């Protein structure tokens, strides 16, 4: 049975997002429908549908010279993104300290424990798992909806800040403080730890940007 166009469009969409995650597609890179279709081994129709979906989500935008490209944020937009992320992640941690059940806490603790033994190439995906588990532990569907576009926007920032020297080890300690506060039911400490964690990630992002060649 031939696959439906919608299914192929979903595959193209998923492949595009994977390219953003692994660095195969970079902010500012041009997006050519025909080139993408050839790379994915698909017709242009599902690729076109995937591109439209990406445009609607702000992941693809019109470039300064015409045509489409992977969206690229300026310094002000990055600051706004991290500011909102700090507020939402702090809220997630606060709610988790109040709402998380024993299975939620055990999962978060297991994820923190596993971080120390991870190879470098697995750290970024594990970090995403940790934050998804933290968001789920808040047990608030509206918060999850608010966090979804933040996760999408983070894909546009390039390499993970966990690749910055010393950042992965520091993030492990920050995760541990968040989870300890949640396990203790201390909502204020959980929110403060989560906000501090995101602020540190933002600082690492700024440091990485400053180190890039002009």
N, C-alpha and C positions, 0 to 999 in steps of 0.2 A: 504494500500500500504506500503511495507517495505521501510524504509528510505535508501537513497543511502549511500554508504560507505563514500563519500566525505562529506556528511552532518554530519555523525557520527564523522568523523575526526575533523570537525569544532567544534562540541560540545566538544570533548575531549580536543581540543586546548583551547577553551574558559574556560573549567573547570580548566585546568592547570593554566592558567593565573589568574583565580580567586583565586586559591590556593596560588599563589605568593602574590597577593594583601592582602589576609586576614591572611596570616601567616601559612596556612595549609601546605605549602611547603616552606622549608627554604633553604637558600644557603648552599651548601655542602651536602644536603640530597640526598641519593641514589634514582635513578629512575629505578624501575623495571617494565618492560612492563607487565608481568603477574599480578603483584600486582595492577597496575593502572587499567588494564582491569577489574579486579574483583571489584575494588572500584567503578568504573564508570558504571558497569553493561553492558560492551560492549565486543565485541570480540577483539582479539589482533590486527587485521588488522587496524581499524581506529586509535587505540591508537598508533600503530607503525608509522602511517603516521603523527600523531600529534607530536610525539617525534622527527621525522625527521625535521619537520618544526621548532620546538623549537631549535634543533641543528643548523639549518641554521641561526637562528636569534641570536644565542649565548646565549640562555637561559638555554640550557642543554649542558654539556661538559663531556669529559672523565675524570673520577676521578683519583687521584694519585695511587689508588690500583687496577685500572681496573674497567670496567663498567661505567655506566653513572650516573651523579649526577646533581643537580641544580647548575648552574654556581656560582662561588664565586669569588669576586674581592678582590685583595690585596689593601693596602693603596695607592700605586701609581696609580692603575687603578681607584680608587674612586676619587682621586685628579684630574686625567685627565677627568673623567666624569663630575665632577662639573665645571671644567674649561671650558669645551665645552658648558655645559648647561648655564653657566653664559654668554658666548658670544652670544649664540643663543637666549636666553630669552631677553638679552639686545637689540639684533637686532629686535626681535619681538615687544618689547615695543616702540622702536624708529619708526619702520614702522607704528605701530598702531597710534602713535601720528600724523602721516602724512596722513594715509589712512582710519582710522576708521570712519564709518558713525555714525549717531545718534543712530540707533538701537544697534550697537556694544557697544557704550559708555553706553547706558542705561542698557544693560545686565550686563556689568562689574560692574556698580554702584550697581545694584540690588544684584549681587553676594556678593559684599563687605558688603552691608547692612545686608544680611541674615546671614553672618558668626557669628555675635555676639550671635545669639539665637540658634546655632546648638548644639545638644548633642555631647558628645565626640566621640561617635562611627561614627558620620556622617562627621566629620571634614575632614578626609583624602580624601574621595570621592568628597566632595565639593571643596577641594583644587584642585583636578584634573580638575573639571569642570571650575574653575576659569582660570587655565592655558590654557585649551583648548580654552576658549573664548578669552583669550589674543592672542593666536596664530592665531585664525581665524580673529581677528580684524586687523591683519597685512596685510591681503589680498595678500599673496604671497605663491603660491603653492609649490615653491621650498624650501622655509623655512619650510613649513609643512612637506615635505619629509625628511628634515634634522633633524627635531625634533622627528620624529616617533621613531627611534632607541634609542634616549635618554630616552624617556618614557619607553621603554621596559627595558632598562638597570637599571632604577631606581627601577623596581620591584625586582631586585636581592639584594637590599641593606638591606632588612629586614624591621623592624617596621618603620613607618613614623616618621620623626623628629618632627612632630607636637605633638607627645606624650611626648616630652621632656619638663620638667617644664618651663613654661613661653613662650614656643615657639609659641603656637597657637595664643596667644594674640599679640605677636610681629609680627607674620606673617600677622595678620589682619591689623595692622597699615602699614606694608610694602605694602600690596595689595592696601590699600587706597591711599598711596602716588603714586604708579604706575598709578592708574586710574585717580587721580587728574591731573597728568602731561599729560596723554593722552587726557583727556577732555579739557585741556588748549592748546593742540596742541604743547606742549613743548617737542620736540623730545629728546633733550639732557637730560633733567630732567627725562624723562620717561626711557631712557636707563640706566641712573645712578641709578635710583630707583630699576629697575629690576635686575641690576647686584648686587646691595647691598643686595637685597632680597635673591638671590641665594647664595651669599657669606655667609650670615647669616645661611642659611639652611646647608651649608657645615660645618660651625663651630659647629652647633648643632649635625650634624652627627659625627664629630670627638669627641665631648664631650660624646655622647652616646657610642661610641666605647671604649673610655677610661674608662667608668664606668662598662663595661662588665667584668664578672669574668674571670680571666686568665685560 
